Amino acid sequence: MHSHKSIDYSSLRKQAGKLYNEVLTKKRSIQSALADFPKDSEDKTIIAAWHALCHLEADEDIRRKDILYKQQQDEYIEYIMFTLQKGEPLPENIVNSYIPYHQDALIPNSTNLKGIIHTLKKFLCE
């Protein structure tokens, strides 16, 4: 019996951390970062990080109106970024908080722009 080769998600997490950094430093839009997120990942950390960026995008209006909410969300997003940049998994409580969204909008598994836009529209409009 052959053993399955385990996948090292560390480099994918670091790639996601770089995208987070580019969003937070305003070098890239959230939409662009989501489109370039690691594809076809089964890593729960990558999936949760993708959803956290979607929520950041969706909360834009709330962030403008509520400075305390913005500050708390910024700290949360920075924590996710620093964890990803180290290639480490996110804590279970963060990962678990995004599980309800997995059915509705998964990370696009295609680099086809039409597929990515469809997935983002589905998530942001529901």
PEDA-V610855 format. One line per field, one symbol per residue. ss: DSSP state (H for helix, E for strand, - for the rest). phi: phi as a letter, one per 40 degrees, with the letter a starting at -180 (. if undefined). burial: I if it has 24 or more other ideal C-beta (glycine too) atoms within 12 Angstrom, else O. Layout:
ss=???
phi=???
burial=???
This chain:
ss=---------HHHHHHHHHHHHHHH-----HHHHHH--------HHHHHHHHHHHHHHH-HHHHHH-HHHHHHHHHHHHHHHHHHH------HHHHHH-HHH-----------HHHHHHHHHHHHH-
phi=.ccccccccdcccccccccddccccgcaccdccccccdcfcbcccccccccccccccccdcccccbccddcccccccccddcccccgcccddccdccbddcdccacddbbccdccccdcccccccc
burial=OOOOOOOOIOOIIIIIIIIIOOIIOOOOOIIOIIIIIIIOIOIIIIIIIIIIIIIIIIOOOOOOOOOOOOOOIOOIIOIIIOIIIOOOIIOOOIIOOIOOIOOOIIIIOOOOOOOIOOIIOOIIOO
